[in-house]
């Protein structure tokens, strides 16, 4: 609302005639104005100088801490997996493998008899299986002073307790998918290992760099159905779901848009011939990544960098190097243990043609003290060493060991899981839920550990699917 002058007209610059506040100052007045105190926009104290108002500025800090990493809603599998209490460090369960000797749908002539005969005796087949419970934990520490000050975002101990919880959930969710006790003995076996071992590998769908399609998902549901199961949930990296959505956008399957003016739709489920499955994208199922050039973890407790001796590529009946894969490859190897990973070591370029395989020898440095397993990385044909991506984790079997690459695992691809996600298929055996244990005070700080004890019990591995070498659309 405009103000009016005493005479009733609107206020204008004429009402300020003779004043210097509106740009009519002379040169001397302008020079005096330049001497005014300035607040400045410095981040760090510029020092002491006349006219510098930095010491008077009060820091303006938002009360909310902004999160730049993943959040709790990304924990999907652990939230969904059926959970049962465990009472021992070794959890056992029984499986019924067959009702008798007659396969389903075949040899149905068995069991028939003539009047008055004694029926054929049949035996059911049972199996006792077990899983060892594994232990996950982290220690937190906050100094007494840090807990005493007025911190920007509330209690430092409460904030660090939450951060440690998220740290453990990160490890747990990843291990649920990819844990392998034969590679790292402290881990429990994840879904990948349990499905492959429990189905002799015939429940693995290898896309060989191809993209995820409706046909692939429908055929995988058929594979689960053939093993007397029904798929309920599929987990993939976000990329394959994006490719799947791109395949259906131009088919105009939706007569009415989700809302006016909105193009496209979110694909949250898939209806196949053998059931409807919910689709979940997981940030913990990543496309294979590059090695950390500087190593990872504590440099005093992680393994030393190994050495590699690579042999020329040679022919192999088991090779999956095709004509299109011919080229020169560089491999990188990282030695790891529970404290971190070494600086990578590179091979020289290895020329590979169709039908060949690559073999090299890994030699531990300094006797391999502390090395638990290795990560093997490989470039694309003609790629630089820094672009090598993870293809496999292998257990350390000795100070010297041989690794052979047949191109069974393609760098830059991802994996996925088709699950019958219910208590008849698998569960989480929980010996101890997430628990905070206060530790003794040995200095002027507050210390605690957060721990979780459990493992996956896989009852019916053949009713679940592993997808591997999932590529991306160009």
C-alpha positions in Angstrom: 0.0 0.0 0.0 1.4 3.4 -1.0 1.8 6.1 1.6 0.5 9.6 1.0 2.0 13.0 1.8 0.4 15.4 4.2 -1.1 17.1 1.1 -2.9 13.9 0.1 -0.8 13.0 -3.0 1.4 9.9 -3.3 4.9 10.0 -1.7 7.6 10.7 -4.3 11.3 11.6 -4.4 10.3 15.2 -4.4 9.3 14.8 -0.8 13.0 14.1 -0.1 14.5 17.1 -1.8 17.7 18.2 0.0 18.3 14.8 1.4 21.2 12.6 0.3 19.8 9.2 0.9 18.7 8.6 -2.6 21.7 9.0 -4.8 22.0 12.9 -4.8 25.1 12.9 -2.5 28.2 14.9 -3.4 31.6 13.5 -3.8 32.7 14.1 -0.2 29.6 12.3 1.1 30.3 9.3 -1.1 33.8 9.1 0.2 32.5 9.1 3.8 30.0 6.3 2.8 32.9 4.2 1.6 34.3 4.2 5.1 31.1 2.5 6.4 31.5 -0.9 8.2 31.0 -3.8 5.8 29.8 -7.2 6.7 31.6 -9.0 3.9 30.9 -12.6 2.6 34.1 -14.3 3.8 33.9 -17.9 4.9 37.1 -17.7 6.9 38.2 -14.8 9.1 40.1 -12.3 6.9 42.0 -10.9 9.9 41.8 -7.6 11.7 41.4 -4.5 9.6 39.5 -1.2 9.9 35.9 -1.4 8.6 35.9 -5.2 8.6 32.7 -6.4 10.2 33.4 -10.1 10.2 33.8 -10.3 14.1 30.2 -9.0 14.4 28.7 -11.6 12.1 26.8 -14.5 13.8 27.1 -17.8 12.0 23.9 -18.8 10.3 23.7 -22.6 10.4 20.6 -24.6 9.5 19.3 -26.7 12.3 18.7 -29.7 10.1 21.6 -32.0 9.1 21.5 -32.7 5.3 22.0 -36.3 4.3 24.1 -36.8 1.1 24.1 -40.6 1.2 21.5 -43.4 1.2 18.6 -43.3 3.7 16.6 -45.9 5.7 14.0 -46.5 3.0 16.7 -48.1 0.8 16.9 -51.0 3.2 14.4 -53.3 1.4 15.4 -56.9 1.7 16.2 -57.0 5.4 12.9 -55.3 6.2 11.0 -57.8 4.0 12.9 -61.1 4.8 10.9 -63.4 7.2 12.6 -63.4 10.6 12.7 -66.3 13.1 14.5 -66.4 16.5 17.7 -68.4 16.8 18.8 -70.0 20.0 22.3 -71.3 19.2 25.3 -70.4 17.2 24.5 -73.2 14.8 20.9 -73.3 13.5 19.6 -76.5 12.1 16.5 -77.4 10.0 15.1 -80.4 8.1 14.1 -80.6 4.5 11.7 -83.1 2.9 13.3 -83.9 -0.5 10.9 -86.4 -1.9 7.7 -88.3 -1.0 9.0 -91.5 -2.7 10.9 -92.7 -5.7 8.5 -91.6 -8.5 9.4 -88.3 -10.1 6.5 -85.8 -10.4 4.6 -86.3 -13.7 6.7 -89.3 -14.7 6.7 -93.1 -14.1 3.1 -92.8 -12.9 2.8 -96.5 -13.6 4.5 -97.1 -10.2 2.3 -98.1 -7.2 -0.5 -99.9 -9.1 -1.2 -103.4 -8.0 -3.6 -106.3 -8.7 -6.3 -107.2 -6.3 -5.0 -108.7 -3.1 -1.3 -107.7 -3.7 0.9 -106.1 -1.1 1.7 -102.5 -2.3 5.2 -101.5 -3.0 7.1 -100.1 -0.1 8.4 -96.5 -0.6 10.7 -94.3 1.5 10.5 -90.6 1.9 13.8 -88.7 1.7 14.8 -86.2 4.4 17.8 -84.0 4.9 19.2 -82.2 8.0 20.8 -78.9 7.1 22.5 -76.3 9.2 23.8 -72.7 9.1 26.3 -71.1 11.4 25.3 -67.7 12.9 27.7 -64.9 12.1 28.4 -61.7 14.0 28.4 -58.1 12.8 29.4 -55.1 14.9 30.9 -51.6 15.1 32.3 -49.5 17.9 31.5 -45.8 18.4 33.3 -43.3 20.6 32.4 -39.7 21.5 34.6 -37.6 23.8 33.1 -36.2 27.0 33.7 -32.7 25.7 31.9 -33.3 22.4 29.0 -34.7 24.4 29.0 -31.6 26.7 29.0 -28.8 24.2 25.8 -27.4 22.6 26.0 -29.3 19.3 24.4 -28.1 16.1 22.2 -31.1 15.5 21.3 -32.4 19.0 23.0 -35.1 21.0 26.2 -36.2 19.4 25.9 -39.7 21.0 22.4 -40.1 19.6 23.5 -38.9 16.2 26.5 -41.2 16.1 24.4 -44.1 17.3 22.2 -43.6 14.3 25.1 -43.3 12.0 26.6 -46.6 13.3 23.3 -48.2 12.8 23.2 -47.1 9.2 26.8 -48.3 8.7 25.8 -51.8 9.9 22.7 -51.9 7.8 24.7 -51.0 4.8 27.0 -54.0 5.4 24.1 -56.3 6.3 21.9 -55.5 3.3 24.8 -56.0 0.9 25.8 -59.3 2.6 22.2 -60.6 2.4 22.7 -60.5 -1.4 26.4 -61.3 -1.9 27.8 -62.7 1.3 30.1 -65.8 0.8 31.7 -67.5 3.8 34.0 -69.5 1.5 35.6 -66.2 0.4 35.5 -64.3 3.7 34.9 -66.7 6.7 33.4 -64.0 8.9 30.4 -63.5 6.6 27.3 -65.5 6.4 26.3 -66.9 2.9 24.1 -64.5 1.0 21.3 -65.3 -1.5 23.7 -65.6 -4.5 25.9 -68.3 -2.8 22.9 -70.1 -1.4 21.0 -70.2 -4.7 24.0 -71.3 -6.8 25.1 -74.0 -4.3 21.7 -75.3 -3.6 20.6 -75.6 -7.2 23.9 -76.8 -8.8 23.9 -73.6 -10.9 20.9 -74.5 -13.0 18.9 -71.7 -11.4 21.2 -69.1 -12.8 19.9 -66.9 -15.7 23.0 -65.6 -17.6 22.1 -62.6 -19.8 25.6 -62.3 -21.2 25.4 -58.5 -21.3 21.8 -58.4 -22.5 19.1 -56.2 -21.0 16.3 -57.1 -18.7 13.1 -57.8 -20.6 9.6 -59.1 -20.0 10.5 -62.3 -21.7 13.4 -62.9 -19.3 11.2 -62.3 -16.3 8.4 -64.5 -17.6 10.8 -67.4 -18.4 12.4 -67.0 -14.9 9.0 -67.4 -13.3 8.5 -70.5 -15.3 11.8 -71.8 -14.0 10.7 -71.2 -10.4 7.3 -72.9 -11.2 9.0 -76.0 -12.6 10.6 -76.4 -9.2 7.2 -76.2 -7.5 7.5 -72.6 -6.3 6.0 -69.2 -7.2 8.0 -66.1 -7.5 6.9 -63.1 -5.4 9.6 -60.5 -5.5 12.4 -59.5 -7.9 15.4 -57.4 -6.9 17.6 -55.6 -9.4 19.9 -52.6 -9.8 17.9 -49.4 -10.8 19.4 -49.5 -14.3 17.7 -52.7 -15.6 14.4 -51.4 -14.4 14.9 -48.2 -16.4 15.6 -50.3 -19.5 12.5 -52.3 -18.8 10.4 -49.1 -18.5 11.8 -47.8 -21.8 10.7 -50.9 -23.6 7.0 -50.4 -22.7 6.6 -46.6 -23.0 5.8 -46.7 -26.7 3.2 -49.5 -26.4 0.5 -47.3 -24.9 -0.6 -50.0 -22.5 -2.3 -47.5 -20.3 -5.6 -46.2 -21.7 -5.8 -43.5 -19.0 -2.7 -41.7 -17.8 -2.0 -41.9 -14.0 -2.8 -38.2 -13.9 -3.5 -35.5 -16.5 -0.4 -34.2 -18.2 1.9 -36.9 -16.8 4.0 -38.9 -19.4 5.0 -42.4 -18.6 4.4 -44.6 -15.5 6.2 -46.2 -12.7 6.6 -50.0 -13.1 6.2 -51.6 -9.7 5.2 -55.1 -10.5 5.2 -57.7 -13.3 2.4 -60.0 -14.2 3.7 -63.2 -15.7 2.1 -66.4 -16.8 3.1 -68.0 -13.5 2.2 -65.2 -11.0 2.6 -61.5 -10.2 5.9 -60.3 -8.7 6.7 -57.1 -7.0 9.7 -55.2 -8.4 12.3 -53.6 -6.1 15.3 -51.5 -7.2 18.2 -51.8 -4.7 21.2 -49.4 -4.4 23.0 -52.3 -2.8 23.0 -54.3 -6.1 25.4 -52.1 -7.9 26.9 -52.5 -11.3 30.5 -53.7 -10.9 32.7 -50.9 -9.8 36.3 -49.8 -10.2 39.0 -50.4 -7.5 40.0 -47.7 -5.1 43.4 -46.5 -6.3 44.6 -45.5 -2.8 43.3 -48.7 -1.1 40.7 -48.7 1.6 40.5 -49.0 5.4 43.3 -48.8 8.0 46.7 -48.8 6.3 48.3 -50.5 9.3 46.0 -53.5 9.4 44.9 -54.0 5.8 46.9 -56.4 3.5 50.0 -55.4 1.6 49.7 -55.1 -2.2 50.3 -58.5 -3.9 52.2 -59.2 -7.1 50.9 -60.8 -10.3 52.6 -62.9 -13.0 50.3 -63.3 -16.0 50.7 -65.9 -18.7 49.8 -65.5 -22.4 46.1 -66.3 -23.2 45.6 -69.9 -24.2 42.8 -72.0 -25.7 40.1 -73.5 -23.5 37.0 -75.6 -24.0 35.3 -73.7 -21.2 36.1 -70.3 -22.6 33.2 -67.8 -23.0 35.3 -65.2 -24.9 33.4 -64.8 -28.2 34.6 -63.2 -31.4 33.2 -59.9 -30.3 35.3 -60.1 -27.1 38.7 -60.3 -28.9 41.1 -57.6 -27.7 43.7 -56.6 -25.1 42.7 -56.6 -21.4 44.3 -55.4 -18.3 43.6 -57.0 -14.9 43.8 -55.4 -11.4 44.0 -57.3 -8.1 43.2 -56.0 -4.6 44.1 -58.0 -1.5 41.5 -57.6 1.3 40.6 -58.5 4.9 38.0 -57.3 7.4 40.0 -54.1 7.9 40.2 -52.9 4.3 41.8 -53.4 0.9 45.3 -53.0 -0.5 46.4 -50.6 -3.2 45.6 -52.3 -6.6 48.3 -54.0 -8.7 47.9 -54.2 -12.5 48.9 -56.8 -15.1 50.3 -55.9 -18.4 47.9 -56.0 -21.3 46.9 -59.5 -22.3 45.8 -60.2 -25.9 42.8 -62.5 -26.0 41.0 -64.1 -29.0 37.9 -66.2 -29.3 38.0 -69.4 -27.3 40.9 -68.5 -25.1 41.2 -68.0 -21.3 43.6 -65.9 -19.2 45.6 -67.3 -16.3 47.7 -65.5 -13.8 49.4 -66.2 -10.5 48.8 -64.0 -7.4 51.7 -63.8 -5.0 51.2 -62.3 -1.5 53.5 -59.6 -0.5 55.3 -60.1 2.8 53.8 -63.6 3.2 50.3 -62.4 2.8 49.8 -61.6 6.5 46.2 -60.8 7.1 44.9 -61.4 3.5 41.5 -63.1 3.5 40.5 -62.9 -0.1 41.1 -61.0 -3.4 39.0 -58.9 -5.7 39.7 -59.4 -9.4 39.0 -56.5 -11.8 39.2 -56.4 -15.6 39.0 -53.6 -18.2 37.0 -53.6 -21.4 39.0 -54.5 -24.5 41.5 -51.8 -25.0 40.6 -50.0 -21.8 43.0 -48.2 -19.4 43.9 -49.9 -16.1 41.9 -47.3 -14.1 38.7 -48.3 -15.8 38.9 -52.0 -14.7 35.7 -53.2 -13.0 35.1 -56.0 -10.6 34.4 -59.4 -12.0 34.9 -61.8 -9.0 35.9 -62.2 -5.4 38.2 -65.3 -4.7 39.3 -66.7 -1.4 43.0 -66.8 -0.6 44.1 -70.4 -0.6 47.8 -69.8 0.0 50.7 -67.4 -0.4 50.6 -68.3 -4.1 47.5 -69.1 -6.1 46.3 -69.3 -9.7 43.3 -67.5 -11.1 41.7 -68.3 -14.5 39.3 -66.0 -16.3 37.1 -67.6 -18.9 34.8 -64.5 -19.3 32.1 -66.2 -17.2 31.7 -62.8 -15.4 31.5 -59.7 -17.5 32.7 -56.4 -16.0 30.3 -53.5 -15.9 27.2 -55.7 -15.6 25.0 -56.3 -12.6 23.1 -59.1 -10.9 19.5 -59.6 -9.8 17.4 -62.0 -7.8 14.0 -63.6 -8.4 12.7 -64.8 -5.1 9.9 -66.8 -3.5 10.1 -64.4 -0.5 8.2 -66.2 2.3 9.0 -68.4 5.2 8.6 -71.6 3.2 11.6 -70.5 1.1 14.1 -68.7 3.4 14.3 -66.7 6.6 16.6 -64.7 8.8 17.7 -66.6 11.8 18.3 -63.9 14.4 20.3 -64.7 17.5 20.4 -61.1 18.5 18.7 -58.1 17.0 20.5 -54.8 16.7 21.8 -54.1 20.2 23.9 -51.3 21.8 26.4 -52.5 24.4 28.0 -49.8 26.6 31.8 -50.3 27.0 34.0 -49.6 30.0 35.2 -46.0 30.5 39.0 -46.0 30.1 39.4 -42.4 29.2 37.4 -39.2 29.0 35.1 -40.5 26.2 31.9 -42.5 25.9 32.4 -45.8 24.0 29.9 -48.4 22.9 29.5 -51.3 20.5 26.5 -52.0 18.3 26.1 -55.6 17.3 23.8 -57.9 15.3 24.0 -61.7 15.2 22.3 -63.9 12.6 22.4 -65.7 9.2 20.1 -66.7 6.3 18.4 -70.1 6.4 17.7 -71.1 2.8 15.1 -73.9 2.8 14.3 -74.2 -0.9 17.1 -72.7 -3.0 15.7 -74.2 -6.2 12.6 -72.0 -5.8 14.7 -68.8 -6.3 16.7 -67.4 -9.2 20.0 -65.6 -9.7 20.4 -63.3 -12.7 23.9 -62.5 -13.7 25.7 -60.4 -16.4 22.7 -58.0 -16.8 23.7 -55.3 -19.3 22.3 -51.9 -20.0 20.7 -50.6 -23.2 22.9 -48.4 -25.4 
